[in-house]
Amino acid sequence: MAQHKGAISLPVAKFATGSDERWSQPAFDDREWKQINTGTVWQSQGYTDYHGYAWYRIHVIIPSSLKDNAHWKDSLRVYLAHVNDVDETYLNGVKIGKTGRFPEDEGGYESKWPAVRQYHVAMNNPAIRWNEENVIAIKDYDGGGSGGIFMGSPYLDALERTDGLRVSVPQDRLQYTNKGMNAALLLQNQFNTTLHGVLQYTLYDVISAKDIRTSTVQVSLPPHQSQGLNWQAPNQEGLQLRYVFTEAGSGLKVADTLALPYILTPAITVFPKINNARVYGARPGHPFLFCIAATGEAPLTYEVTHLPQGLTLNAKTGVITGTTPAKGDYKLSVTVKNKRGLAKQQLTIKSGDQLSLTPPMGWNSWNCWGVNVSQDKVISSAQAMIDKGLTGHGWTYVNVDDGWVSPQRAADSSMVPNEKFPDMKGLGDWLHERGLKYGIYSSPGTLTCGGYLGSYGNERKDADTYAAWGVDYLKYDWCSYERIAASDTTLETYVKPFRVMQTALQAQPRDIFYNICQYGLKDVWKWGGANGAQSWRTTEDIEDTWESLLQIGFQQNKLYPYAHPGGWNDPDMMIVGQVGWGENLHPTRLTPEEQYTHVSLWCLLSAPLLIGCDLSKLDDFTLNLLTNDEVLAIDQDPLGKQAQRVLQTPAYEVWLKPLEDGSHALGIFNMQTTTNTVSLPWKSLGLQNKQQQVRDLWRQQDLGTVKDEYSVTLPPHGVRLLKIGK
């Protein structure tokens, strides 16, 4: 959002699909073009299935007061937020910036969608027409997923010294203790001039609507230097840090509110605990790999009784390998021991036609590395998954997304990895040795979203290659197939490419989880399972904003009939931790409350859980968020039902999910930007009993018997996730 007084908002534009270089010129007549909102993807504004070229033309009068009132009087900033995927921007016909490469450019298509687009024009540049109408024309190419200008509010302003200030509370500097949290307020000067001023910051409790304390400090930051201010705060939900920085020379102010991360999940105990799902599906005669997920003081030892012939347990690692036995149900008794005690669980192996009897849990490279992924980065994240204990909570898949393919196939038409992946089979072997599953990515079109080779015309060859490398998971992304489909919009045209790959996968002598990624086109949830998929994307790409979470996660309600063991609605990957999509990594823009909401909702939805952040930089808050076994158990419940929205108001939503043991998981979500108290009569949920046993799943606390109704006060966009009943 613009901070400076006098900034000019650019909320709307004229819009047309296609491309014509005349559209960059100010004299072009765009009166017949449709109006569209900036800051929101075009797919949500009437262009649902469109990908490719489009132009925005923004008409704006730029007053000379913008220059006259500026303190630096240096440059005009044209801030466009994010553009998916490539843009070339003109001011009155003069090109002022370009990010990424279009398909026809030398070197081919290069997506740069996560990069913030802000271009600077010298105040004395004759391209600026002061006090007259100006035309900002943006040529945009969307290679797949969401398209357009989004994740921010475009504006014009004058660049000032204060624009170099960054204020944050780094999560990797937070230390949680029994008394609360030790934190640092970090000030960074990103410009090459010294920054002087006064910083006032207040610790505020939104639940009680009270200031906890206020501090004022003098700030003097040399060029490209930083300063940390250490302080303490309680470890509780609903705390905000509100600050105002006033620059000494100009009086310009920078203000914002930062929500403070807090930990709800209790510390892992030293006693053994088994955390994996209680049911696992595999196909007879195929290689078998299952890692028992357990926590407790090391070392742990593992025992399994009634293990069928052909399977072997590593008693030190808990990894079961071998060949899946003949069709049938095999009930195993699993024991995990350490010097503190033991834990037992019954695990059922269902050998048959179904895979993924509970949703997959793991990591995918896209949300952090984008097409800049490499074998070293994948191994780094996989090793962090092990070292930070995520495998002990059931996280097992390690999925390589777009960016791994060489520009040319081998002489026999086999797909070849590029120089970033020197040994794809070796990578698979490395993962399997540690009990992890190996995922990969391709497209049914000629090119992937990132411009790498797709599988069109080589489906069987590619499936053979994946199997030879030991791949356990394929994400198959629509992307360029729309060019093959062209104007044919029949259902069969949309189904065919995914059926072709599934036939190729079915012919392989190993289990390969199949994810259809085509953004919900043609109601994929109605036919994805019938065409061999274990999950299907129901939405466009997610971003790390509340608006995206709202539009994607909370729009899944009508899809609940299509989720079941062996087939899952996929609302896209998780947006917690450090993300960046191949550009500079940054902490997710979701507040802590929104992150609790995100994880809670995905578990209620029985969604695939694929972490999208750099696991090697996992902070304590995010790790705690991803290792609450009672919350994860809601996602992994063997009944496999998706929650339904049972109550919806502008202020709050309530979602209810039936569980295998006869109880229910209940999510109460505050949809407001302010604190909200929700009183929930049990009868409003359709429950017969007037009293319910209630357990807070994030805090792992029994709340006892609650009669008639449950009441809770939630922070902005906060959640209470409960188990009610048995």
Protein Blocks (a to p, Z undefined) as FASTA:
>chain_A
ZZbghiacdfbccddedjdfklmpmklccklpccddehiafklnopamggcddddddddd
ddfklmmmpmnlmaccddehjadfbdcddeehiafbdedjdfkbghiaadfklpccdddd
dfklmkbcghiacddddddddfehjedjehiacddddddfklmpccdddfklpccdfklc
cdddddddfbfbdcddddddddddfklopafbdcdddddddehiacdddddddddehiac
ddddddfklopacdddddddddfbdcddfbdcdfbdfbdcddehiacddddddedddddd
dddehiaehiacdfknopacdjdddedddddddddddfkbccdddddddddjbghkbccd
dddfklmnmmmbcfklmmmmmmmmmmnommmnopabdcddehiacfbdcfkopacddfkl
mblmlmmmmmmmnopacdddddfbfbdfkopacfehplmmmmmmmmmnopabdcddfklm
mmmnmmalcfklmmmmmmmmmmmmmmpccdcdddddehhpahlmlmmmmnopabdcfbdc
ddddfklmmmmmmmmmmmmmmgcehiacdebjadehjdeehpacdddfbdfklmmmmmmm
mmmnopacddfbdfklccfklmmmmmcfklmmmmmpmnlpacddfbdcfkbccdddddfk
opacdddddfbfbdcdddddfklnopabfbdcdddfklopaebjaehiacddddehiacd
ddehZZ
